[in-house]
Amino acid sequence: MPKRILQGTVTSDANAQTVTVSVERRFKHPLLQKTVRKSKKYRAHDENNSFKVGDTVRIQECPPRSKTKRWEVIAE
């Protein structure tokens, strides 16, 4: 099964080798037919601490690195 890849914006880089990435998805509300924006935060592994707040990154699923990290940043 292929690994999922998501695109989002780095919202925090305070921790060592970890970035918090906010991923936004848009969909049409089933009843109101209005476009709704929802976002979710993912903690991703950043080996070299190379990404800063505001960067647009792509993250990919990986085996668990810690209690909360199940994603890793793909180098761009």
Secondary structure, DSSP 4 states (H G I P E B T S, - for coil): -PPPEEEEEEEE--STTEEEEEEEEEEE-TTT--EEEEEEEEEEE-TT----TT-EEEEEE-S-SSSS--EEEEP-
